[in-house]
Amino acid sequence: MEELFYGASEAIRLLFAGDSQILEIIWRTILVSGSATLLAMLLGVPAGYLLARQRFPGRTLLLSLVNTGMGMPPVVVGLIVWLMLVRSGPFGRFELIYTKEAMMLAQFLIATPLVAGFTTASIQALPAKLPDLLAILGAGRLNMLWILCREAKLGLLAAVMAGFGGVVSEVGASMAVGGNLQGSTRVLTTAIVTETSRGQVARAMALGLILLAMAFLVNLFLTAIQQRHQVR
């Protein structure tokens, strides 16, 4: 209990003291995980909609792959991306290994199945004949998609929260493809591992509390939007 209290005090001190290293790590965490989540939304939401509403050969297989991806260990994703990006890999010529871009790619691959899976479930929960009704009322394809997304807003926001939560808290993939390089690819989760290995328990606790606070604020904002929609 004493270590937790000391960690909280250290977290407040680091933030209010304007520790440049800590602020840089926080910003890098937001940049990498936020970008990965945004990219996952751009691909996962349309993919989830198609899986929910379209019938085509291989659909069951794709759904199974998405559901499997939702539980894929991040370290396995990191290993696969690492093998693709190292010098001897098929994409080694792009020299992306141990960069923020490599971390974004790994986190994108982790978040996309989560976003797609939650989107599929939320769209499937809508009345099956709703698209036909909208078509009869004269709604075009884009307008129909917009209306369906609005109706499934609660589920879509849950998809975003699941995607962001899945990547901002992972450490294995970031360590594998980012290398945890100080001033370059170190994020909050990998910094916690580093400080713990050095025996800097208070600093590690402080970083952990900062990570929890950041995740809480993001989810508080999204949950407020979600619940406001539900009340209406």
Secondary structure, DSSP 8 states (H G I E B T S, - for coil): -HHHHHHHHHHHHHHHTT-HHHHHHHHHHHHHHHHHHHHHHHHHHHHHHHHHH---TTHHHHHHHHHHHHT--HHHHHHHHHHHHSTTSTTGGG--TTSHHHHHHHHHHHHHHHHHHHHHHHHHTS-TTHHHHHHHTT--HHHHHHHHHHHTHHHHHHHHHHHHHHHHT--HHHHHHHTT-TTTT--HHHHHHHHHHTT-HHHHHHHHHHHHHHHHHHHHHHHHHHHHHHH-
